[in-house]
Amino acid sequence: MQLRLEFEETRIAGLVLAKVGNPSREEPLQTSKQVFRVDDEDQPLLTGIFTRPFRTLQGQRFQHHSALEKHEMNQVAKALFTGPDGLLEQGQAIATRLYSKSNHPNIKSGDLCVAMLEGVKWEGEVKRALCILKSESVTPFLSIATRDGDLELHTEQGIYPEKIDKGCLILEHFEEKGFYVLTFDRAGHESRFWVRDFLGVVPIADDNLFSKRVAEMAVAAVASQPKAEAAEDDSPPWEANKAASEALSYFDGKKKFSLQEFEEQALRTPEARAKFAEERRKLEEEEGVKLDDEFAISKREVSKARKLMKSVMKFDTGVEVRLKPKVASDPEGVIEHGHDDERDMRFVKIYYRKDYVK
């Protein structure tokens, strides 16, 4: 579920800051002793930095296995939306909770910002929101300053706004079912403690989410099927990527998804159907999302899945070749494949005019 959020009139009402270490490494927790107020001239810049990551994320909500009243983060947000004067106390509580969840040796220490935002618009209504950002790295930067009539060069360490590692935006909405949450973690699925252990959120189950997840699982199901081992099999190694594109074509021209119809038309082999069932089970177990057998198709989510689908060829030699979808769908003249009889190995040959160094 995605709400149409607008931040043009948003202001930061106050900030609570913290340095959150890792208890397993005996690193301390330090929290600010008073609420930091942002000057008027700094409001546009800081508000833009704080809200920019949340414009295109999928909606989630707080969930507790027994009762929502026992969900610590949901109760903290509820207390703040009821009485925003408690920002310092609740901000310190958020930092303490994050510190207690940071015991794993792979979890990095970092700087934490807890901000109360006012003037957030969704669907025309003005709401408040709680923004939590964590930066796990610092970037060196230079500044030139005037001193005694001359200029000096200074070096400092600071947070790079474009590389904030983790964040969440808790919107004053859906209180009775668990507040509406947008969240990101640059570490991806490798680090689940932020979403699962610290926040305790699950995706909001709706047609958008179902369309997105089914499209992703369809690609995983058909693209993961192993190629035949025989040297006589001269099918190209990117054929699995074409199969993924064909699986997504099921959604074209349809308004409603049917699992039975999808399995018959898009998952054409027993192996693909078994892989899809495995991906579905993992989704329901790990994310707590019960996938319906029928739902209205979100064309936008399917289109996004198609655009984001990365065509990757993986080989047993440790080499990976990544193709853009346009090339994967029509590789003629760009890529060749064959079999080297002397080495008894397959190969791919790539043609290009220029190489680009990133």
C-alpha angles and dihedrals in degrees: 000000000000125000122203102248126190124193102177093111097032120128133187106241094188145335134223114197131200143172107221117199132185113265092206088063091043091246113157134239116233123184131185116261096218139025113271114227119209117227117240093246091055096047099089094049098044095041090053091050093048098047103035097087094055103059100095107025129125115254121250135174140210115266134183125193093230113016134353090225087069094055105108098203093045090052092048091052091046091052092050095048089048096046114011090183087081094068094117094051095043093042089055089048090054091051091048091051092049090049091052090052094049099079098114111102091231093059111102126222117240153153118286129204121191112188134180109218125201129193099035109157124210122174088343096307123114114232141167123240138193114226121198120186130178125192116194099185139045128218126214116235138175130230132185117218137179119243129168091347094307137089126254133191117226130189121209141166120236149153115282104221094211092056105049103150105211137011147156136194116207111199124205091245137098092029094158093052100033123292118283109260134191114193142170137187119190089206089067121199091341089077113045098159093090096055101030108028103029104030102022096208135152129197116267105252109231140125092279092055093044092051092048096048096043091051091050093047092048091055091047092048098054099031094054096059110116120244121242114272100218117106089224089068100096097175111132119258091237091061091098088059090053088050089055091053090049091051090055090050087074088080094056112110094001128115098186131047120223118187094207092050091044093054091050097047106030106024100054101167132059088237092056092048091049091049091049091051089051092050090049092051091050091049093052094045100042101036100028092234118143106209115217120226090225131031142143111276118241105216091194094058093045090049090051091050091051092050094046094046106117116207108221129177113201123193134193090244090070094256121132125191118196119204129191112241091248092057093043091055093049112019096158112131093012105063134027129185134195148139127273105216094193093055094029089226135122121239143189124214120205123201122205142155101209135018122217124216113209 
